C-alpha cells in the first residue's frame, strides 16, 4: 500500500548496449535493507548477455613443397 518501486536500469543498459550487451533477466534477492527514513532497498542480480561474434576462420595454407 502506497509503496513506490524505483529501479532505473536505463543508464546501465545504454552504456553496455554500445558493446552488444542485452539485459536477459533481473533476479531479486532476499536481501532487504532499511534506512533511517524508513526506505527499503533490495539487492538484485542482473544477468546480461551478448550474441557470440562469428569466429574468424583462418585460411589453411596448403603446405605443398616445390621439388
N, C-alpha and C positions, 0 to 999 in steps of 0.2 A: 504494500500500500504506500503510495507516494514515493517510491524509490525510483531513482533515475540512474540508468546504466550508461556509463561513458566508456567507450572503447574506440580509440581512433588509430586504426592501422594504416590510414592513407599515407602519411609521410614515410613510414617504413616500406610499404608496398611500392610507392613511387620511386624511392631510392633504389630498391632492388630490381624493379622491373626493367631498368636500363640494362641489366646484366642477364635478363631472361628468367629471373626467379618469379614463381607464381605461388600464391597462398593456396594450400590444399586443405588445411584443417586447423582449427583452434580448439585445443583441449583444455577445459577449465580444470583446475586442481582444487583439492580441498583446503588449500592454504588461504586463510582469511585473516586480515589484519584490520584493527580498528584504531583510528587516530583519536586525538583528544576531542576533536569536534564531533565525533560520532560517525565519521565517514568510514565506510567499509571499503577495503581494497582486496582484490584477489590476484593470485598469480595464474597466468595462463601459459600454456606451451603452444607455440606457433610452429606449424610444420610448413615448410616451403620446399618446392622442387623446381627444377628447370629441365626442359627436354634435353635429352642427350644430344650432343653435337655429332654429326656424321664423322666417322673416323677417316682420316686421310689415308688413302691406300697408296703405299709406296709401289712404284713400278718395279717389278722384279726384272733386273737386268740379266739377260742370259749370259752365262759365262762360257762363251764359246771361244776357245783359243785358236788363233790362226796358226796353222802349221806351215 
